[in-house]
Amino acid sequence: MSELKAVTDSSFEDDVLKAEKPVLVDFWAEWCGPCRALGPELEKLAAEHEQIEVVKLNVDENPATAAKYGITSIPAVFGFKGGEHVKSSIGAKPKPALEEEFADLLG
C-alpha cells in the first residue's frame, strides 16, 4: 500500500516530536476516500523532498494522538518542526498545493 512510515500513539514522540528534520504527519483512516486519494500525493512529495520526513497516523488505531491535536476532519496534514506543530492543511490536495502550503518546511 503506502511507502510512508506509519507512526502510532506510542511512537509519535520519537518519530515526530524528536525528529531531526521537519515532519509532515498525515492523519488518515482506512475508510476515508479522500485520505486514500491524498496518499500518492504525499508519497510523491516525500520522494522529491528528502529534507523532510512524511509519515502517516491512522486516527482509528491511534485516538490519543488524534485527540491531542484536535483532529476532527480527515485527511489532515500537520507540519512539525523542532517538536512543535507549526502548520496544518485539511483535505485532500494535489502535490503542488501541499508544496505551497508547507514551503517553509520544504526549505
SVG drawing of the C-alpha trace seen along z (x, -y; Angstrom):
<svg xmlns="http://www.w3.org/2000/svg" viewBox="-15 -29 33 31">
<polyline fill="none" stroke="black" stroke-width="0.4" points="0.0,0.0 1.9,-3.0 5.6,-3.7 5.2,-6.2 6.2,-5.2 3.3,-4.5 3.5,-6.1 1.4,-5.3 0.4,-6.8 3.5,-5.2 6.0,-6.1 4.8,-9.6 7.1,-11.4 10.3,-9.7 9.2,-9.6 7.8,-13.1 8.5,-15.4 12.1,-14.3 12.9,-14.1 15.9,-15.9 14.2,-17.2 10.7,-18.6 7.9,-16.1 4.6,-16.1 2.1,-13.9 -0.9,-12.6 -3.8,-11.9 -6.0,-9.4 -8.3,-6.4 -8.7,-3.3 -12.4,-4.1 -11.7,-7.7 -11.8,-8.1 -10.1,-11.5 -7.4,-10.1 -6.6,-7.3 -6.5,-9.9 -4.0,-12.0 -1.6,-9.1 0.0,-9.1 0.4,-12.9 2.3,-12.7 4.4,-9.8 5.5,-12.0 6.2,-14.9 8.3,-12.7 10.3,-11.3 11.1,-14.8 11.9,-16.5 14.4,-14.5 14.9,-17.3 11.6,-16.3 10.0,-13.1 6.4,-12.2 4.6,-9.8 1.0,-8.5 -1.0,-8.1 -4.3,-6.1 -6.7,-8.0 -8.9,-5.0 -6.0,-3.0 -4.3,-5.9 -7.0,-8.0 -4.9,-9.6 -2.6,-11.5 -5.5,-12.4 -7.3,-13.8 -4.2,-15.6 -4.0,-17.6 -7.8,-18.1 -8.2,-16.1 -11.9,-16.4 -11.7,-16.3 -9.5,-14.0 -7.4,-13.9 -5.4,-16.4 -1.7,-17.0 0.2,-18.7 3.7,-20.0 6.1,-19.7 9.5,-21.3 11.6,-21.1 8.9,-19.2 6.3,-21.9 3.2,-21.8 3.7,-24.7 1.3,-24.3 -1.9,-22.4 -3.6,-21.5 -7.1,-20.0 -8.5,-18.0 -7.1,-16.1 -4.9,-18.3 -2.6,-17.8 1.2,-17.9 1.7,-21.5 -0.8,-22.8 0.9,-20.9 4.3,-22.2 2.9,-25.7 1.3,-25.3 4.4,-23.7 7.0,-25.7 8.7,-26.9 9.3,-23.3 10.5,-22.2 13.4,-24.6"/>
</svg>
